[in-house]
Amino acid sequence: MSFLRARDYLPQIQSTILSQLTKGDPLVQADAEENAQEEISSYLRQRFDITTAFANTVVFDPTATYNAGQLVELNYQAWINQNYQAGALVSYTDGNAYLCTTATVSNDAPGSNFWALLGTNFGLCYIAYPYVQFDVNKGNYAVGDIVYWKNNMYQCLIPSAGFGHSALIQFEAQQKVPLLNIFPDDPVNGSTYWGIGTPYSVANVLPSQNLQNTSAWLNSNTYAVGSLVSYNNQVWQSLVRNNLNNIPGTDIINWQPVNWVPGDNRDRSLVKNMVDIALYTLHSNIAPQNIPALRQKRYEKALEWCMAVAKGDITPNLPLLQPAQGGRIRIGGNIKLENSW
């Protein structure tokens, strides 16, 4: 598993040339990618959540459990005319990936009732965040609001207080103003403001699951754990055995929203620049005195991007650290006074 996938290199280098650089050894390529990741991280970790930003891209496994934000690829061996057991994963000539749901014989090709469609072969998809991510500086959470924070769902118990002008004056300087909210996982006050939270993960949901192929929720039904329903333009999964009238979305105990989103949730600039640095590293391993001018130029451009991000001139679509930290220049002063006579 790695942040990059093999197809990320295709826009920049032919696979045959890449194989020559790595000498067919995947560990050589993995080592170059690790070096590239660390080089980029040295610039970005002061502002961004590097662990989340460089999360691994994995091949989808229907038996696995996934956290929010997890990116998966549908990449499987081509179907051949043979018997398959339930659980087999294949790509087919129609360009799609399939899961075998019932044991087949040789003529039961994908597209029949023995197979479930997963999506486009080599396609990417990811688990969407179930609720808006907690923002410590938002300042206006109300009782009942639901947020997502570090693989858990939380429901607000005490509203955000915020600070009026009179309160701000008491802090004397902007730097002394405390954070506007309590983190849900704060060891002292988190449970008071947000409760203990409910872990969020998704299992037994195929990437092809959507509103069109999910039965609507009915308040006259009782649902088993793991059941899927559609309600209010959203697919929901039951967390407990649900009795009547437990409406999806009103709490974090009975239901959780689930949604596989087609596409790539990685920052494209991050992917491109990491590939450039990895390729430069691979060339350096072979002939450090004879690196192609193109690779040298793209490596230098990648470093320029890293420095611009570190300075704040560029803001990529990466998760920011909360609270903000690592600023090179801190600007502040006394709270503005508003006196009247």
C-alpha positions in Angstrom: 0.0 0.0 0.0 1.2 3.5 -0.7 -0.2 7.0 -1.4 0.7 6.8 -5.1 -0.7 4.1 -7.4 1.1 2.8 -10.5 -1.2 4.7 -12.9 -0.2 8.1 -11.3 3.1 7.8 -13.2 1.6 7.3 -16.6 1.1 11.1 -17.5 4.8 11.7 -16.8 6.7 8.6 -17.9 6.2 5.4 -19.9 5.8 2.3 -17.9 8.7 0.6 -19.7 11.1 3.4 -18.8 9.8 3.4 -15.2 10.5 -0.4 -15.1 14.1 0.3 -16.3 14.6 2.9 -13.6 13.4 0.5 -10.8 15.0 -2.6 -12.5 11.7 -4.3 -11.9 12.0 -4.1 -8.2 8.9 -2.6 -6.5 11.0 -2.0 -3.3 13.2 0.4 -5.2 10.2 2.4 -6.3 8.7 2.3 -2.8 11.9 3.6 -1.4 11.9 6.5 -3.8 8.3 7.3 -2.9 9.1 7.3 0.8 11.9 9.7 0.2 9.7 12.0 -1.9 7.0 11.9 0.8 9.4 12.8 3.5 10.9 15.7 1.4 7.5 17.2 0.8 6.4 16.6 4.4 9.4 18.6 5.7 7.8 21.6 4.1 4.1 20.9 4.8 4.0 19.4 8.3 4.1 22.8 10.0 0.6 23.7 8.6 -1.1 20.4 7.4 -2.1 17.1 8.8 0.5 15.0 7.0 -0.8 11.6 8.2 -4.2 12.3 6.6 -2.8 14.0 3.5 -0.6 11.0 2.6 -3.1 8.3 3.5 -2.6 5.0 1.6 -4.5 4.2 -1.6 -5.7 0.6 -1.3 -7.4 -1.9 -3.6 -11.1 -2.3 -2.6 -11.9 -5.4 -0.6 -15.6 -6.1 0.1 -14.6 -7.8 3.4 -12.6 -4.8 4.8 -13.8 -2.0 7.0 -13.0 1.6 5.8 -12.7 4.9 7.6 -14.0 8.2 6.2 -11.8 9.7 3.5 -10.3 6.3 2.5 -9.4 6.1 -1.2 -9.7 2.8 -3.0 -8.9 1.6 -6.4 -10.9 -1.1 -8.4 -8.0 -3.0 -9.8 -8.4 -6.7 -10.4 -7.3 -9.6 -12.7 -9.2 -10.0 -16.0 -12.1 -12.4 -16.0 -11.4 -15.7 -17.8 -13.7 -18.5 -18.8 -13.5 -20.6 -15.6 -15.4 -21.4 -12.4 -15.4 -18.7 -9.7 -16.2 -18.8 -6.0 -18.3 -16.2 -4.2 -16.1 -13.3 -3.3 -13.9 -13.4 -6.4 -13.1 -10.0 -7.9 -12.5 -9.5 -11.6 -12.3 -6.9 -14.3 -14.3 -7.5 -17.5 -14.2 -6.6 -21.1 -16.9 -4.0 -20.7 -14.4 -1.9 -18.7 -16.0 -2.6 -15.3 -15.0 -4.4 -12.1 -17.3 -7.1 -10.6 -17.7 -9.0 -7.4 -18.8 -12.7 -7.6 -21.9 -13.1 -5.4 -22.7 -16.7 -6.2 -20.4 -19.5 -7.3 -20.3 -19.7 -11.1 -19.4 -22.1 -13.8 -17.4 -21.2 -16.9 -20.1 -19.5 -18.9 -21.5 -17.3 -16.1 -19.8 -14.1 -17.2 -19.9 -10.8 -15.4 -23.1 -9.0 -16.1 -25.2 -12.0 -15.2 -27.1 -12.5 -11.9 -24.0 -14.1 -10.4 -22.0 -10.9 -10.3 -22.4 -7.5 -8.6 -21.1 -4.4 -10.4 -18.5 -2.4 -8.4 -17.6 0.3 -10.9 -15.2 1.2 -13.6 -12.0 -0.9 -13.6 -9.0 1.1 -12.4 -11.5 3.7 -11.1 -11.1 5.4 -7.8 -13.7 6.1 -5.1 -13.6 7.2 -1.5 -15.8 7.2 1.6 -17.3 10.7 2.1 -17.2 12.2 5.5 -20.5 11.5 7.2 -20.9 15.0 8.6 -19.1 18.3 8.4 -15.7 18.0 10.0 -15.3 19.8 13.4 -13.7 23.2 13.2 -12.3 24.5 16.5 -12.7 28.1 15.3 -16.2 27.9 13.8 -17.7 29.3 17.0 -21.4 28.7 16.4 -22.3 25.0 17.2 -25.8 24.6 18.6 -27.1 21.8 20.7 -27.9 18.8 18.5 -25.3 19.6 15.8 -23.4 16.6 14.6 -19.8 16.7 13.5 -17.1 14.3 12.4 -13.7 14.3 14.2 -10.9 11.7 14.0 -13.0 8.7 13.0 -15.9 9.5 15.4 -19.3 11.2 15.2 -20.2 13.7 17.9 -23.4 15.5 18.8 -23.2 18.8 20.5 -24.5 19.0 24.1 -23.4 22.5 25.0 -23.6 25.3 22.4 -20.6 27.4 21.5 -20.3 30.4 23.7 -18.2 32.6 21.4 -16.8 35.9 22.6 -18.5 39.3 22.4 -16.5 42.5 22.2 -16.6 43.2 25.9 -15.3 39.7 26.6 -12.5 40.1 24.0 -11.3 43.3 25.7 -10.6 41.3 28.8 -7.9 39.3 27.1 -5.9 42.5 26.4 -4.2 41.0 23.3 -5.3 38.9 20.3 -2.8 36.2 21.1 -4.4 35.5 24.5 -7.9 34.9 23.1 -8.6 31.1 23.7 -10.0 28.8 21.1 -13.7 29.2 20.4 -14.6 25.6 20.9 -13.7 22.5 22.9 -12.3 19.7 20.9 -14.7 16.6 21.0 -11.8 14.4 22.1 -10.5 16.9 24.8 -9.6 14.6 27.7 -11.0 17.1 30.3 -14.0 18.8 28.8 -14.7 17.0 25.5 -17.3 14.6 26.9 -19.1 17.4 28.7 -19.5 19.4 25.4 -19.8 16.6 22.9 -20.5 13.3 24.7 -18.4 10.2 24.2 -19.0 10.0 20.4 -19.8 7.1 18.2 -17.0 5.4 16.1 -17.5 5.8 12.4 -16.5 3.2 9.8 -18.1 1.5 6.8 -18.3 -2.2 6.1 -20.4 -4.4 3.8 -21.2 -1.5 1.5 -20.2 -1.7 -2.2 -18.9 1.3 -4.1 -21.9 0.9 -6.5 -24.4 1.3 -3.6 -26.5 4.5 -4.2 -29.9 6.0 -3.7 -31.3 4.3 -6.8 -30.6 0.7 -5.6 -31.4 1.2 -1.9 -34.9 0.7 -0.4 -36.5 3.7 1.2 -36.7 3.9 5.0 -40.1 3.0 6.5 -41.0 3.8 10.0 -43.1 0.7 10.1 -40.1 -1.6 9.7 -37.6 -3.0 12.2 -34.0 -3.0 10.8 -31.1 -5.3 11.6 -27.6 -4.1 12.3 -26.0 -3.2 9.0 -29.2 -2.7 7.1 -29.1 -0.1 4.3 -31.9 2.4 3.6 -32.4 5.6 1.7 -33.8 8.6 3.5 -33.7 12.4 2.7 -31.5 11.9 -0.3 -28.9 9.9 1.6 -28.0 6.2 2.1 -28.0 5.2 5.8 -26.6 2.1 7.6 -28.2 0.8 10.8 -25.8 0.7 13.8 -28.1 -1.1 16.1 -31.3 -3.2 15.8 -33.7 -0.3 15.1 -37.1 -0.1 16.5 -39.9 1.9 15.0 -39.6 5.7 14.4 -35.8 5.9 14.8 -35.5 8.5 12.0 -32.1 8.4 10.3 -30.0 11.5 10.9 -31.6 12.6 14.2 -28.8 11.1 16.3 -25.5 9.3 16.1 -26.7 6.1 17.9 -29.1 4.5 15.5 -27.9 5.3 11.9 -24.8 6.5 10.1 -24.7 8.0 6.6 -22.6 6.1 4.1 -21.6 7.3 0.7 -19.0 6.0 -1.7 -18.0 8.9 -4.0 -16.5 8.2 -7.4 -13.3 10.1 -8.0 -9.9 11.0 -6.5 -9.9 12.9 -3.2 -6.1 13.5 -3.2 -4.8 17.0 -4.0 -3.7 16.7 -7.7 -0.7 19.1 -7.2 0.5 16.9 -4.3 0.3 13.8 -6.5 2.1 15.4 -9.4 4.9 16.9 -7.4 5.4 13.7 -5.4 5.8 11.7 -8.7 8.3 14.3 -10.0 10.4 14.0 -6.9 10.2 10.2 -6.9 11.3 10.1 -10.5 14.2 12.5 -9.8 15.3 10.2 -7.0 15.2 7.1 -9.2 17.3 8.8 -11.8 19.7 9.9 -9.1 20.1 6.3 -8.0 21.2 5.3 -11.4 23.3 8.2 -12.8 23.5 11.1 -10.4 25.8 13.0 -12.8 23.6 12.4 -15.8 20.0 13.2 -14.7 17.8 14.3 -17.7 17.2 18.0 -17.9 13.4 17.5 -17.8 13.6 15.6 -14.5 15.9 18.2 -13.0 13.6 21.0 -14.0 10.4 19.2 -12.8 12.2 18.4 -9.5 13.1 22.1 -9.0 9.5 23.1 -9.8 8.2 20.6 -7.3 10.5 22.1 -4.6 9.3 25.6 -5.5 5.7 24.4 -5.0 6.7 23.0 -1.6 8.3 26.3 -0.5 5.3 28.3 -1.8 2.9 26.1 0.2 5.1 26.4 3.3 5.1 30.3 3.0 1.3 30.3 2.5 1.5 31.7 -1.0 -0.3 28.5 -2.2 -3.0 26.7 -0.2 -3.5 23.1 -1.5 -6.6 21.1 -0.7 -5.0 19.4 2.3 -6.3 19.0 5.9 -5.1 21.8 8.1 -3.8 21.2 11.6 -6.1 22.2 14.3 -5.4 24.5 16.1 -3.2 26.3 13.5 0.5 26.0 14.3 3.9 26.5 12.8 3.3 30.1 11.5 6.6 31.8 10.6 5.2 35.2 11.3 2.7 36.0 14.0 0.7 39.2 13.8 -1.3 40.4 16.7 -2.0 43.3 19.0 -4.4 44.7 21.5 -8.1 44.3 21.1 -9.6 47.4 19.5 -11.4 49.6 22.0 -14.7 51.1 21.2 -15.4 53.9 23.7 -18.3 56.2 23.6 -19.2 59.3 25.6 
